[in-house]
Amino acid sequence: MKLTGKIILVYMVAIALLTILFGYNIVSREDQRLQRELARTAHHIGIAMEHELVLAWNSNGHDGVTGVIDRVDKLHREIRIAWVALNVRSSAVRPDTPVAQLAQLEGADHGSVATVMSHDNQHNYYPIDVAEERAGCVQISQPLEAIDRYTWGTVLQTSTLVLGMLACGGVVTLLGIRFVGRPLQQLIAKTKRIGEGDFTEPLELRGHDELNELASALNLMCEKLADQQQKLQTESSARIAAVEQLRHVDRLNTVGRLASGVAHELGTPLNVVSGRAELIASGQLDLEQCQTSAQAIKSEADRMAHIIRQLLDFARRRTPQRTSVNLRDVADQSVELLHSLAKKHQVEVSVRGDATLSAHVDAGPIQQVLTNLIVNAIQAIADRGHVTVSLEQRTAQHPNTASENAETYCCISVADDGTGISEADREHLFEPFFTTKDVGEGTGLGLSVSYGIVQDHGGWIDVDSDVGQGSCFTVYLPSR
């Protein structure tokens, strides 16, 4: 609507200016034409009177000329005729003639007409020569009322035309707002809704012009975008479900690898429970000894329940939920969960670093990442070794962004003194189903799933490894 008003306003102003300029040119041209007509009329009157005036001058001199002039002047109502004497300055009749003009009249060509303009009249002078002497000039004064009337009439017509055009401009503006401005506003509102992702409420415009065609094209585009959005949502949901399934499979695979260590871990408390139960059942213990055995059974049962609960919590699906998490607690829980596996492989696992390091993450998936890295580190050590989990803050630049600004990240490093990884294998570490382990020891999903989890949190995993020198996997997580 604003654009329509501006266009019409500029157009109307331009037309009004052109109309005023055209009216001014017409008035000026007509004024000049009427002045020429008056001069031509004066010339004809001068020619008609010249012979009689010469005779009157030769007969009675100045008095004879003025008599003829007076007689002719009475015959014309709209034209005033007078005599301007040039050779009798003291007693000459010089109506409406400034003294400064007399010299010019004396030098004017015979048969020509000199024109002098006053406020209300146009004075034309026709020279009269007698016996090679210029006696005077016939002054033919004609009123300028006709020119004034024409000028004012033209001004009135031009003003009326301009006002009419402005009125038409107002009507055109209203119609433009109705038929162009409002549809454009509706189209703009529709495009804003499209930009916000709202493809509902098809736009309906009346008429069969280009704006209606544009609205139909937008409606068709919205239908296609809505279909594509639905497909993307379906595919995204399927992808998310597949990723979650892979992560769950990876957790179950880790639980399977831990099974043998858990079985060994549960064996000792089960033997204690069984032995204490047999002593109580034999009836050979007094009351105090029975109470001691019962307390031992309860303690070992709690220990087994804690081990089983850890495995169940790790294997259970959970809804992603980011909160402020103490990463040291997550690392300690992961190490405790893998204690039996590390003990079986004769590997010592330790945690060091900032005990208060926190990040805004989902604790469950991050624990899965740490568990995968620690399991891989344990399995990379052939015979006795050490795995170190370190926590610290570092300033680094994200490798997948164009920004050169470094940011603060929470870093969890898992370092081992195992066999290391070759350069050729490092390029494929995070590819799904790629593994350097023996058959039955891994699926090749652990690092791929872990990398995806860290990416979802806005971080990345860095690898530093050489063959025979061990490996260090560093997880970078945004501090906030």
C-alpha positions as CSV (number, residue, x, y, z in Angstrom):
1,M,0.0,0.0,0.0
2,K,2.9,2.4,0.8
3,L,4.5,1.6,-2.5
4,T,1.3,2.1,-4.4
5,G,0.8,5.5,-2.8
6,K,4.3,6.6,-3.5
7,I,4.1,5.6,-7.2
8,I,0.8,7.4,-7.7
9,L,2.0,10.5,-5.8
10,V,5.2,10.8,-7.9
11,Y,3.1,10.2,-11.1
12,M,0.5,12.8,-10.2
13,V,3.1,15.4,-9.1
14,A,4.9,14.9,-12.4
15,I,1.7,15.3,-14.4
16,A,0.7,18.4,-12.4
17,L,4.1,20.1,-13.1
18,L,3.9,19.3,-16.8
19,T,0.4,20.7,-16.9
20,I,1.4,23.9,-15.2
21,L,4.4,24.3,-17.4
22,F,2.2,23.6,-20.5
23,G,-0.3,26.3,-19.3
24,Y,2.4,28.8,-18.7
25,N,3.8,28.2,-22.2
26,I,0.4,28.6,-23.7
27,V,-0.2,31.9,-21.8
28,S,3.2,33.3,-22.8
29,R,2.8,32.3,-26.4
30,E,-0.8,33.7,-26.6
31,D,0.3,36.9,-24.9
32,Q,3.0,37.4,-27.5
33,R,0.6,36.6,-30.3
34,L,-2.0,39.2,-29.1
35,Q,0.7,41.8,-28.8
36,R,1.7,41.2,-32.4
37,E,-1.9,41.3,-33.4
38,L,-2.3,44.7,-31.7
39,A,0.8,46.0,-33.3
40,R,-0.4,44.8,-36.7
41,T,-3.8,46.6,-36.2
42,A,-2.0,49.8,-35.2
43,H,0.2,49.5,-38.4
44,H,-2.9,49.2,-40.6
45,I,-4.6,52.2,-38.9
46,G,-1.4,54.2,-39.3
47,I,-1.2,53.4,-43.0
48,A,-4.9,54.3,-43.5
49,M,-4.5,57.7,-41.7
50,E,-1.1,58.6,-43.1
51,H,-2.3,60.3,-46.3
52,E,-5.0,62.4,-44.6
53,L,-2.7,63.4,-41.8
54,V,-0.1,64.6,-44.3
55,L,-2.7,66.8,-46.1
56,A,-4.0,68.1,-42.8
57,W,-0.5,69.1,-41.8
58,N,0.2,70.8,-45.0
59,S,-3.1,72.7,-44.7
60,N,-3.4,73.7,-41.1
61,G,-0.2,72.3,-39.5
62,H,-0.5,70.9,-36.0
63,D,-4.1,72.0,-35.5
64,G,-5.2,70.3,-38.7
65,V,-3.6,67.0,-37.6
66,T,-5.1,67.1,-34.1
67,G,-8.5,67.7,-35.7
68,V,-8.2,64.6,-37.8
69,I,-7.0,62.6,-34.9
70,D,-9.9,63.7,-32.7
71,R,-12.4,62.9,-35.3
72,V,-11.0,59.4,-35.9
73,D,-10.6,58.7,-32.2
74,K,-14.3,59.3,-31.7
75,L,-15.1,56.6,-34.2
76,H,-13.4,53.9,-32.1
77,R,-14.5,52.8,-28.7
78,E,-11.9,50.3,-27.7
79,I,-9.0,52.0,-29.4
80,R,-7.6,55.4,-28.3
81,I,-5.9,57.4,-31.1
82,A,-3.7,60.4,-30.3
83,W,-1.0,62.6,-31.9
84,V,2.5,62.8,-30.5
85,A,4.3,65.8,-32.0
86,L,8.1,65.5,-32.2
87,N,9.0,68.9,-33.7
88,V,6.9,71.1,-31.4
89,R,7.9,69.9,-28.0
90,S,6.7,72.8,-26.0
91,S,3.1,72.6,-27.1
92,A,2.8,69.0,-28.4
93,V,0.3,66.6,-27.3
94,R,2.3,63.7,-25.9
95,P,-0.2,61.3,-24.2
96,D,1.2,58.3,-22.3
97,T,4.6,58.9,-23.8
98,P,7.7,59.2,-21.6
99,V,10.2,61.8,-22.7
100,A,12.9,59.1,-22.9
101,Q,10.9,57.4,-25.7
102,L,10.7,60.6,-27.9
103,A,14.3,60.2,-29.2
104,Q,13.7,56.6,-30.2
105,L,10.5,57.6,-32.1
106,E,12.4,60.3,-34.0
107,G,14.9,57.7,-35.2
108,A,12.4,55.0,-36.0
109,D,12.1,53.8,-39.7
110,H,9.2,55.2,-41.7
111,G,6.4,52.6,-42.0
112,S,7.4,50.7,-38.9
113,V,5.6,50.5,-35.6
114,A,7.2,51.1,-32.3
115,T,5.6,49.5,-29.2
116,V,5.7,50.7,-25.7
117,M,3.9,48.7,-22.9
118,S,2.2,50.4,-19.9
119,H,0.3,48.9,-17.0
120,D,-3.1,48.6,-18.7
121,N,-2.4,49.4,-22.4
122,Q,-0.2,48.7,-25.3
123,H,0.9,51.9,-27.1
124,N,1.9,51.5,-30.8
125,Y,3.5,54.5,-32.6
126,Y,3.3,54.9,-36.3
127,P,5.7,57.8,-37.6
128,I,4.4,60.4,-40.0
129,D,6.9,62.2,-42.3
130,V,6.1,65.6,-43.9
131,A,8.4,67.2,-46.5
132,E,11.3,65.1,-45.4
133,E,10.7,66.0,-41.8
134,R,9.2,63.8,-39.1
135,A,6.3,65.8,-37.7
136,G,5.2,63.2,-35.2
137,C,3.7,59.8,-34.6
138,V,0.2,58.5,-34.4
139,Q,-0.3,56.8,-31.0
140,I,-2.7,53.9,-31.1
141,S,-3.4,52.7,-27.5
142,Q,-5.2,49.5,-27.1
143,P,-6.2,48.0,-23.7
144,L,-4.7,44.7,-22.5
145,E,-8.0,43.5,-21.0
146,A,-8.3,40.8,-23.7
147,I,-4.8,39.5,-22.8
148,D,-5.6,39.6,-19.1
149,R,-8.9,37.8,-19.6
150,Y,-7.2,35.1,-21.7
151,T,-4.4,34.8,-19.1
152,W,-6.8,34.4,-16.2
153,G,-9.0,32.1,-18.2
154,T,-6.0,29.9,-19.0
155,V,-4.8,30.0,-15.3
156,L,-8.3,29.0,-14.2
157,Q,-8.5,26.2,-16.7
158,T,-5.1,24.9,-15.8
159,S,-5.9,25.1,-12.0
160,T,-9.1,23.3,-12.6
161,L,-7.3,20.6,-14.6
162,V,-4.7,20.2,-11.9
163,L,-7.3,19.9,-9.2
164,G,-9.2,17.5,-11.3
165,M,-6.1,15.4,-11.8
166,L,-5.3,15.5,-8.1
167,A,-8.9,14.3,-7.4
168,C,-8.4,11.6,-10.0
169,G,-5.1,10.7,-8.3
170,G,-6.9,10.3,-5.0
171,V,-9.4,8.0,-6.6
172,V,-6.6,6.1,-8.3
173,T,-4.8,5.9,-5.0
174,L,-7.9,4.4,-3.3
175,L,-8.4,2.0,-6.1
176,G,-4.7,1.1,-6.1
177,I,-4.8,0.4,-2.4
178,R,-7.9,-1.7,-2.9
179,F,-6.7,-3.7,-5.9
180,V,-2.9,-3.6,-5.5
181,G,-1.9,-2.5,-2.0
182,R,-4.0,-4.9,0.0
183,P,-3.2,-8.0,-2.2
184,L,0.5,-7.0,-1.9
185,Q,0.1,-6.9,1.9
186,Q,-1.5,-10.3,1.9
187,L,1.3,-11.6,-0.3
188,I,3.9,-10.1,2.1
189,A,2.2,-11.6,5.1
190,K,2.1,-15.0,3.3
191,T,5.8,-14.9,2.6
192,K,6.6,-14.1,6.2
193,R,4.6,-17.1,7.3
194,I,6.5,-19.2,4.8
195,G,9.7,-17.9,6.2
196,E,8.6,-18.9,9.7
197,G,7.8,-22.4,8.4
198,D,4.0,-22.0,8.4
199,F,2.7,-23.5,5.1
200,T,-1.0,-23.6,6.1
201,E,-3.8,-21.2,5.3
202,P,-3.7,-20.9,1.5
203,L,-3.9,-17.4,0.2
204,E,-7.0,-16.5,-1.8
205,L,-7.1,-13.3,-3.9
206,R,-10.0,-12.1,-6.1
207,G,-9.5,-11.5,-9.7
208,H,-7.5,-13.0,-12.5
209,D,-4.4,-10.8,-12.7
210,E,-0.7,-11.4,-12.1
211,L,-1.1,-11.0,-8.4
212,N,-3.7,-13.7,-8.3
213,E,-1.3,-15.9,-10.3
214,L,1.5,-15.2,-7.9
215,A,-0.8,-16.1,-5.0
216,S,-1.6,-19.4,-6.7
217,A,2.1,-20.1,-7.3
218,L,2.8,-19.4,-3.6
219,N,0.0,-21.8,-2.5
220,L,1.4,-24.5,-4.8
221,M,4.9,-23.9,-3.4
222,C,3.5,-24.1,0.1
223,E,1.8,-27.4,-0.7
224,K,5.1,-28.9,-2.0
225,L,7.1,-27.5,0.9
226,A,4.6,-29.0,3.4
227,D,5.0,-32.3,1.7
228,Q,8.8,-32.0,1.7
229,Q,8.6,-31.0,5.4
230,Q,6.5,-34.0,6.2
231,K,8.9,-36.2,4.4
232,L,11.9,-34.7,6.1
233,Q,10.2,-35.1,9.5
234,T,9.5,-38.7,8.8
235,E,13.0,-39.3,7.5
236,S,14.5,-37.4,10.4
237,S,12.4,-39.4,12.9
238,A,13.5,-42.7,11.2
239,R,17.1,-41.5,11.2
240,I,17.0,-40.5,14.9
241,A,15.3,-43.9,15.7
242,A,18.1,-45.7,13.8
243,V,20.8,-43.8,15.5
244,E,19.3,-44.5,18.9
245,Q,19.0,-48.1,18.0
246,L,22.6,-48.2,17.0
247,R,23.6,-46.6,20.3
248,H,21.5,-49.1,22.2
249,V,23.0,-52.0,20.3
250,D,26.4,-50.6,21.1
251,R,25.5,-50.4,24.8
252,L,24.3,-54.0,24.7
253,N,27.5,-55.0,23.0
254,T,29.5,-53.4,25.8
255,V,27.3,-55.2,28.3
256,G,28.1,-58.4,26.5
257,R,31.8,-57.7,26.7
258,L,31.4,-57.0,30.4
259,A,29.5,-60.2,31.1
260,S,32.5,-62.4,31.7
261,G,34.0,-59.9,34.1
262,V,30.6,-59.5,35.9
263,A,30.2,-63.2,36.2
264,H,33.6,-63.4,37.9
265,E,32.7,-60.3,40.0
266,L,29.5,-62.0,41.2
267,G,31.1,-65.4,41.8
268,T,32.9,-64.3,45.0
269,P,29.9,-62.8,46.7
270,L,27.8,-65.8,45.7
271,N,30.2,-68.2,47.3
272,V,30.1,-66.1,50.5
273,V,26.3,-66.1,50.5
274,S,26.2,-69.8,49.8
275,G,28.7,-70.7,52.6
276,R,27.1,-68.4,55.2
277,A,23.7,-69.9,54.3
278,E,24.9,-73.4,54.8
279,L,26.4,-72.6,58.2
280,I,23.1,-71.0,59.3
281,A,21.2,-74.0,58.0
282,S,23.5,-76.5,59.8
283,G,22.2,-75.2,63.2
284,Q,25.8,-75.3,64.6
285,L,25.9,-71.5,65.0
286,D,24.7,-69.6,68.0
287,L,22.5,-66.5,67.8
288,E,25.3,-64.0,67.5
289,Q,27.1,-66.0,64.8
290,C,23.8,-66.3,62.9
291,Q,23.4,-62.6,63.0
292,T,27.0,-62.1,61.8
293,S,26.4,-64.5,58.9
294,A,23.1,-62.9,58.0
295,Q,24.8,-59.4,57.9
296,A,27.5,-60.9,55.6
297,I,24.8,-62.4,53.3
298,K,23.0,-59.0,53.2
299,S,26.2,-57.1,52.4
300,E,27.2,-59.4,49.6
301,A,23.6,-59.3,48.2
302,D,23.7,-55.5,48.2
303,R,27.0,-55.7,46.4
304,M,25.6,-58.0,43.7
305,A,22.5,-55.8,43.4
306,H,24.7,-52.7,42.9
307,I,26.7,-54.4,40.1
308,I,23.6,-55.6,38.3
309,R,21.9,-52.2,38.7
310,Q,24.9,-50.5,37.1
311,L,24.7,-52.9,34.1
312,L,20.9,-52.4,33.8
313,D,21.2,-48.6,34.0
314,F,23.9,-48.6,31.4
315,A,21.9,-50.9,29.0
316,R,18.5,-49.2,29.5
317,R,17.2,-46.7,26.9
318,R,16.8,-43.2,28.3
319,T,15.3,-40.0,27.0
320,P,17.9,-37.4,26.0
321,Q,18.0,-34.6,28.6
322,R,20.8,-32.0,28.9
323,T,21.6,-30.7,32.3
324,S,24.6,-29.4,34.1
325,V,26.7,-32.5,34.8
326,N,29.8,-33.0,36.8
327,L,32.1,-34.8,34.3
328,R,34.3,-36.2,37.1
329,D,31.3,-38.1,38.5
330,V,30.5,-39.5,35.0
331,A,34.1,-40.6,34.6
332,D,34.2,-42.3,38.1
333,Q,31.0,-44.2,37.4
334,S,32.3,-45.4,34.0
335,V,35.6,-46.6,35.6
336,E,33.6,-48.3,38.4
337,L,31.4,-50.0,35.8
338,L,34.4,-51.4,34.0
339,H,36.4,-52.4,37.1
340,S,35.8,-56.1,36.6
341,L,36.8,-56.0,32.9
342,A,40.0,-54.1,33.7
343,K,40.8,-56.5,36.5
344,K,40.4,-59.4,34.2
345,H,42.8,-57.9,31.7
346,Q,45.2,-56.8,34.5
347,V,44.8,-53.2,33.6
348,E,44.8,-50.4,36.1
349,V,42.3,-47.5,35.3
350,S,42.7,-44.2,37.1
351,V,41.0,-40.8,37.0
352,R,42.7,-37.5,37.5
353,G,42.1,-33.8,36.9
354,D,39.5,-31.2,37.8
355,A,37.0,-32.7,40.2
356,T,34.6,-29.8,39.6
357,L,34.6,-29.8,35.8
358,S,31.0,-29.4,34.6
359,A,29.3,-29.2,31.2
360,H,25.8,-28.9,29.9
361,V,25.3,-32.4,28.5
362,D,23.2,-35.6,28.6
363,A,25.0,-37.7,31.2
364,G,23.8,-41.1,29.8
365,P,25.3,-40.7,26.2
366,I,28.5,-39.1,27.5
367,Q,28.9,-42.1,29.9
368,Q,28.4,-44.4,26.9
369,V,31.2,-42.5,25.0
370,L,33.6,-42.8,28.0
371,T,32.8,-46.5,28.4
372,N,33.5,-47.2,24.8
373,L,36.8,-45.3,24.9
374,I,37.9,-47.0,28.1
375,V,36.9,-50.5,26.9
376,N,38.9,-49.9,23.7
377,A,41.9,-48.7,25.7
378,I,41.7,-51.8,28.0
379,Q,41.5,-54.1,25.0
380,A,44.4,-52.3,23.3
381,I,46.8,-53.4,26.1
382,A,48.2,-56.9,25.5
383,D,49.6,-57.7,29.0
384,R,49.3,-55.5,32.0
385,G,49.2,-51.7,31.5
386,H,47.6,-48.5,32.6
387,V,44.7,-46.4,31.4
388,T,44.4,-42.8,32.5
389,V,41.2,-40.7,32.3
390,S,42.1,-36.9,32.5
391,L,39.7,-34.0,32.9
392,E,40.6,-30.3,32.1
393,Q,39.6,-27.2,30.4
394,R,41.2,-26.1,27.1
395,T,41.0,-23.3,24.7
396,A,40.6,-24.6,21.1
397,Q,39.0,-23.9,17.7
398,H,36.3,-26.2,16.4
399,P,37.8,-28.0,13.3
400,N,34.5,-28.0,11.4
401,T,33.7,-24.2,11.7
402,A,35.0,-21.3,9.6
403,S,35.3,-19.1,12.6
404,E,38.8,-18.3,13.8
405,N,37.8,-17.5,17.3
406,A,39.0,-20.0,19.9
407,E,36.5,-21.1,22.6
408,T,36.7,-22.8,26.0
409,Y,36.0,-26.6,26.0
410,C,35.7,-29.3,28.6
411,C,38.1,-32.0,27.7
412,I,38.1,-35.7,28.7
413,S,41.2,-37.6,27.6
414,V,41.5,-41.4,27.7
415,A,45.1,-42.4,27.3
416,D,46.6,-46.0,27.3
417,D,50.0,-47.5,26.9
418,G,48.8,-50.2,24.4
419,T,49.8,-51.1,20.9
420,G,48.7,-47.8,19.2
421,I,47.0,-47.3,15.9
422,S,48.6,-47.1,12.5
423,E,48.2,-43.9,10.4
424,A,46.2,-45.8,7.7
425,D,43.7,-47.1,10.3
426,R,43.3,-43.7,12.0
427,E,41.6,-42.3,8.8
428,H,38.8,-44.9,9.2
429,L,38.4,-45.0,13.0
430,F,35.0,-43.3,13.1
431,E,33.5,-45.1,10.1
432,P,30.6,-47.5,11.0
433,F,31.6,-51.2,11.3
434,F,35.3,-50.5,10.9
435,T,37.3,-52.4,13.6
436,T,40.9,-53.6,14.1
437,K,39.8,-56.1,16.8
438,D,39.6,-59.8,16.3
439,V,36.4,-61.4,15.3
440,G,34.0,-61.5,18.2
441,E,35.6,-58.7,20.2
442,G,33.9,-55.8,18.5
443,T,31.2,-54.7,16.0
444,G,32.9,-51.5,14.7
445,L,30.1,-49.3,16.0
446,G,31.6,-48.0,19.2
447,L,33.7,-45.2,17.9
448,S,31.2,-44.3,15.2
449,V,28.3,-44.0,17.8
450,S,30.6,-42.1,20.2
451,Y,31.6,-39.6,17.5
452,G,27.9,-39.0,16.7
453,I,27.0,-38.5,20.3
454,V,29.8,-35.9,20.8
455,Q,28.8,-34.2,17.5
456,D,25.2,-33.9,18.8
457,H,26.6,-32.0,21.8
458,G,28.5,-29.6,19.6
459,G,32.0,-31.1,20.2
460,W,34.4,-33.5,18.5
461,I,36.9,-36.3,19.2
462,D,40.6,-35.9,18.6
463,V,43.0,-38.9,18.3
464,D,46.7,-39.0,19.0
465,S,48.4,-42.4,18.4
466,D,51.5,-44.0,17.2
467,V,52.2,-47.7,16.7
468,G,53.8,-49.1,19.8
469,Q,53.4,-45.8,21.7
470,G,49.8,-46.1,22.9
471,S,46.8,-43.9,22.1
472,C,45.0,-40.9,23.5
473,F,41.4,-40.1,22.6
474,T,40.3,-36.6,23.7
475,V,36.6,-35.6,23.8
476,Y,35.9,-31.9,23.4
477,L,32.6,-30.7,24.9
478,P,31.3,-27.1,24.9
479,S,31.6,-25.7,28.4
480,R,28.1,-24.2,28.1
